[in-house]
Amino acid sequence: MPKAMRLTFEYAGLDQPRVISATPLQKRVVTSDRRESNPNRSGFWFDVLHDSGEVLYRRVTSDPRLDLDAPSDDDGRMASAVPPDRGEFSVVLPVLPGGSRMEIWASRGGERSQVLLSAPFPREPG
C-alpha cells in the first residue's frame, strides 16, 4: 500500500475542481496542521476524513486557483488576486487507515470556508 497519494486537480475559475489523476507514492507527507473544528474559519485546506467523519489529516495552504503574485496597481498597492480561466494544481496527502474521503475547503475574502469538493479518497489502482 502506498504511503501517500498525489492528487492532481483541474479547475476553471473558482468553480469546483475535479480530480484528474491520483498517483500512489512511497514517501512521507508533512505533518498535519491543527484539526480542530472551527465553524467560522476562513482560508483554504485539504482534509482526509475517517469513515466516521473525523478529520485524520489537514493540510492548510493558500488557494492554488488564485494568482497571489498579482501586480500592484498605480498607487503601489497589491491588486486583488484573480483566478486564471483554467489550471491545474496538485497536493500530496497521506494514505491513512480508515481514511475514506477527502475534502477541499475554501473561502472567498473573509467569509467562512465551505466545502468546495467532497469525494471518496482515491485508492491505488488494481
Phi, psi and omega in degrees: 000138179290155177275337184210167178224126173270115179258129177248133184243150173244144180215161174231114183058225179259014178292168181301127176287163175228145180288126178249343173202153176224116184245118177291142181228148173256071180213160176278153181247150178304151181301146179298144170284172180304139187250007182299148177279134177217104186296343181256011183292141174238160180135204182219128178202164177246137176239145166250126186249143174286163176309326183281352182099352179293138177283119179268330185207140178224133176238107179271135182206174173282158181291112183291351179276353183252144174274097183279353176258036181299143180294157179280160178276187184298334181271003180086002178275149178295136176283162178297142176292131185242131178286139173291164181299317183214159176179182178224154171211159180231155173217145175255120181239149180285149170269115187241146176302128180082354179286109187244343182226157170231146178228149171245128179248141180209153174230159175250125182062225181267010181293160174293142180290151176227159179292121178271325180209134172229121186212158174302142178289125181298142177249162179300133180300149175087000000 
